[in-house]
Structure formats: structure tokens, C-alpha cells
Amino acid sequence: MTLEPEQEQSGLAAVDLGSNSFHLVVAREVDGRPLLVDKLRERVGLAEGLSDRQLDGEVQARALATLERMSERIQGIPPGRIRAVGTATFRRLRDRGAFLRKASEALGVDIEVIPGTEEARLVYLGVAHTLGDDDGRRLVVDIGGASTECILGQRFVSSRVDSLSMGCVTWSQRFFPDGLMRRGRFEKAALAARVELEPIAERYGPANWDHAIGSSGTIRAVGSILGGNGWTDGEVTRAGLDRLQELLEEARQTSELDLEGLRPDRREVIAGGVAVLRGVFDAFSVDVMRPSGGALREGVLHDLVGRIHHEDVREVSAASFGERLGQDPAHGARCRTLAEGLFDQVSAALGLTPADRLLLGWAAQLHDVGLAVAHSAYHRHGAYLVEHADLAGFSTRDRQEIAALIRGQRRRPRLGSLDDLPRDRARTVLRLLPLLRMALRMRRDRSDRPIPTPTLVAEEGRFTLLFSPGWLEGNPLTRADLDRERRHLASLDLTLELTEST
């Protein structure tokens, strides 16, 4: 099913680039909620091509061809209503920038690489919206190709998220590399999964949840097999897992599997997935787990709708992060307001977007969180904290760009941190950095006195700040700071002029 032309402006799309399969879901927004109209799934086996943190050429070609096909399906949907996320295998790539550029070009949309904790949050969001608004405490487990996400939550809010480096593909490669399924191998694989889960097992014990929910293809496949054989009503139980493992051991080879409810493209990874699921049941004392139709891609859709309607979880995340580190929220808000006021005057001239405005705003809001470590070099401390923190809603690149702005806010800008960014994004950060620095110089006194936003004009390599008559003379310390700023910006081949209206 496709969207009619008149519906395209209300269209939404989420692309989940998993380590086993790529998923695309297309929806139409109705009354502020996504209504699913189409979905595509292709098994790519991205994690199978990962060796020494590099992707082999065959898997790269398969992935890019899949993305080109998906690109055709999302044509006509506004770019701001499409979100594509890369998960565990993208996180593990040593030089992911080159492949990420190729993948983004093939899809026609920028691909975000999200941290494991963000993946877990979005998984829970997708599951919660599928199940509805009930009061029960939930344990949600998602077994992907190369990672397993564990989440505790209630209603639509997750309270605890963890991401572990194990999945159906990686466990199948490690414990069933030749496709031979023996009891000893299952026991070793399940034990290894328990070892991974042991550090969080107490937090996810049965005292912390009322219902266990399984997301992802692995758990849905196991539920389908158990239901298809009449062993359960589609739920996953301990007894059902035991019977399934016995069947797998009898078949011996994954290529020989012919089970009701098991798709042919999942045969090669079902053994690893079952072993990880056994480890979860044992570590968390689960007796029954109910498969859910909701998953990461549905969570991305709902999160995207929130962003469109200014209910962006990143705003809450940034504010709570600053609060935890003892930041003065009023000062951060004043700095953000001034930085955004400067941005609004020159964004067209500098070729900046609304998404860039958000990045600048968060950098201004969080610029001094490093004071929680020490005043000396607080810009470097703050950059480190932001780049490595678990900030709900923020992609890895979001955090890198905000960190680069925070690191570059003082003294002569150090630009080494831009080396890890794509070239076009590094240029964007360099355009935003002078706006941040000017705003922070003018708000250095940390007072609540009103400061009218000066007029800012941007031309080729030149900024002009125009103040009201007598303002510079009446604020000599700020003028001195801005004079020093002129010298620092010169190191970026930028000229700053200060003047007053007549």
C-alpha cells in the first residue's frame, strides 16, 4: 500500500538498520498518531559481514542495494518526517564514516547511529504503544542480531535501560559456526549469555516487573514455533523453550530445519537466538514471556511524531542532565535564548537548518556542565561529559556535534574534535561556533539583567554586531570580552566587527 499524493505531507517513515534485518515502516499521521500503511523487511545479515570491525564488500553491497530499494518507497515524504537509525553493527564499525555516507546516499536520508541505551528506549516506546496504556510494570527484552536490549518501564515511560553485546547472529557465529546444533553447544551458549546478563540480573529480577514482554524477530519467531506446534498459545514458556531446543538438537543442522512458524531466512540464526533467550529466562527468572508486535521501528515513529509536535524527549533529557550536574538552569536558558536569537538572524545567510538551531541551543544550554568537574578547562570536561553520557533521544553524532561546540567555546578554538565528523557536518559546526561564542561572551556575567539581542549580519567570512547607542560604552567588560573574541575568531579566518546604531 502506498500513500496518495495528497497524503504525502502527512506521511511518516522509520528505517531500522538492524544487525540481522533492515526494516522500513511507512505511516500516515492521523490525530497526532502514526497509522501504519506499509512495511518492508529484508534480511541483510550485516553482523555476519563484520570482521575485525570492518564490513566485507559483499555485505556492504547487499546493504546498499536494500537501501536503494527502500529509498524508492519513501520518495515524496518530506525529509523532516523520515528517521533512519543504525544499531549495534554500525556502533561497532571502526571506520563507520565511509560506509555511513554510502548508506545515507543510497537511502536518500541521513542515517543516525544510536547508542544502545537509546535503542532500548525506542524499543520500549514501540512496545508500549502497541500494548496500550495499562498500569502494569513491564520487563521488555529485545534480542537483535548483535545486541540485546533489556528495559523496565510502566505505561509509556522506561525507568531502566541496558544494552548488551550479544545477539542471535553473533551467538550463532560464535557457538554454532558450522550450523551444527548439539546439546553441549546450547549449554555453553546459554551460560555465556547468563555471564553477560549477570551484572544486571538483580535489577531485572521478578520483584521489579509484573509482565515480561518480548520484542524482535527472535522472540516472535520462537512464539510462532511454539504456537504453531500447539505447545503454547503463542507465548514463550520455559517448557516450550525446552521442547524447541530438543527439536533443534534432533535436526542437528540448521539447514535441515523445517519448523512450523520458522521463516527460511531465520534458520541460520535461530540457535543463537534461542540460547540467548534461555539465558534471559534463567538470569531474570522469567517463566512466561509474551511476544509483542511493537519494536524499534514503531518506537522511532512515535518519537518522530513527538519531535514534529514539539514534544521532543531530547529537551527533557538535556534539562535533566544539566540538573544532575548542578547546572544553573536559568543561566543556561538565557544563554540559549541569546544564541538562538543570533541564529535566527543569520541562518539563511549561513545555510543553516532548524535542526542546527536545536544543536546550537543545547550547546548553549549545557555549555558549563563541566563546572561539575572543575572550573579549570571546564569546556573540555563538559564536552567529554556530553559526548559520553546516556542522553535519551540523542544520536551518537548529535552528542559529538554538541560536544565539539562546547569544547570550542573558550580561548582559541581547538578543532581536532571535528575530525570524527563528516565533512559537511564539520562545516556546520564551524558556522555555529561563532554564534555560540558571541552569545556566551555577552552572557558571561551570569546575571538575570535583560540583554537585548543585538543585530547580527553575516557576510562572507565576516560578522557584524550592531548594538543600540551607548550599549558598548555602558558595558565595558563585555566590550573587552568581545574585543578578545575578535582575535580568537581571526584564527578561524573570520572577522568580527562591533558597532552601534546611530
Beta strands, then each sheet from edge to edge (+ up, - down):
strand 1: 11-17
strand 2: 21-30
strand 3: 33-43
strand 4: 50-51
strand 5: 54-55
strand 6: 82-86
strand 7: 111-113
strand 8: 137-143
strand 9: 148-154
strand 10: 157-164
strand 11: 211-215
strand 12: 236-237
strand 13: 288-291
strand 14: 455-459
strand 15: 462-467
strand 16: 495-500
sheet 1: 3+ 2- 1+ 6+ 7+
sheet 2: 4+ 5-
sheet 3: 10+ 9- 8+ 11+ 13+ 12-
sheet 4: 14+ 15- 16-
end
